[in-house]
Amino acid sequence: MRKFVEGAGMSCVQQEIVPWGTEGSSMIDCMSTIVNARGNHCSVVKNVRFMQEAAAIKRISSLRQLPQEGDGVNFVNPVRRLF
């Protein structure tokens, strides 16, 4: 990815290399931050706990049910009506 963006006149400034799939998976994927400027140094981070972090976020997000239309929430100003 870094060579591809450099060839296009841009820079990759950060890459997070992550496993994908079940626990113990190989580090086979990455998320890259790309900027439209040449010559920036790329910081590379290996996150072996990515799948565990994703599972924790999924568990936490299931605890908070998002408001639905018609349940008294104004989606422009999402404050629950008191009356």
N, C-alpha and C positions, 0 to 999 in steps of 0.2 A: 504494500500500500504506500509506504513512504517513497519508494522509487517512482511509483506511478504519479503521485501528486507533485513530486519534484520535477518530473518531466513535463508537467502541466503548468509549471511556474508557481507552484504553491508550496506550503510546508506542512508537515504533520508535526504538531507541537506536543501531542501526548497520545500514547496508546496504552490501553488496559488490556492485557492478554488474559483470557479467561478460559476455564474448562466449559464444555457444553454437554449437558446430559446428566447421567447419574453420577453419584459420588465416586471419585477416583478416576474420572474421565481425564483424557489428555488435554493439554492446553492448546485447543484447536481454533479458537476464535479470538477476535479482538475488536474493541471499539476505539475509533480514532477521532481525534480532534484536529481538524484541518483548517488552516487560515490561508487567505489569499495574499501571501507575501513569501518571498524567497528567504532562505538562509536562517530560519529559526531552528534552534536545537530541539530535538524530540526526546521527551522524557518517557521511558517505558516502565510500566508497572505490571507485575504479574500478580493477579488476584486469584489464588487457589481456592478461596472460599466463596467465589461468586455464586455458585448454585445454592449454597447454604444461606447466603445473604438474600437471594431472590426468594427462597422459600420463607424466610422470616418476614420479608416485606409482604408476601402474599397472606401469611397468617395474620399479621397486624392489620392489613387493609380490610380483611374480612370482618374485623370487629366493628368497623365504622360503616354503617349503611349510608350511602349517599342519598340525599333527598330526591324524590321523584316529583314530576309535575302533578299538581293537584293536591299536594299534602300541606299546603299553607306556606310554601316557601316562594319568595319572589326571587327568580333566578338572576335578575339584574342587580338586586341588592339582597343577597341571601341571608336575611334575618327573619327568624320565625315570627309570624304575627302573634301578638299577645291577645287579640280578641277577634 
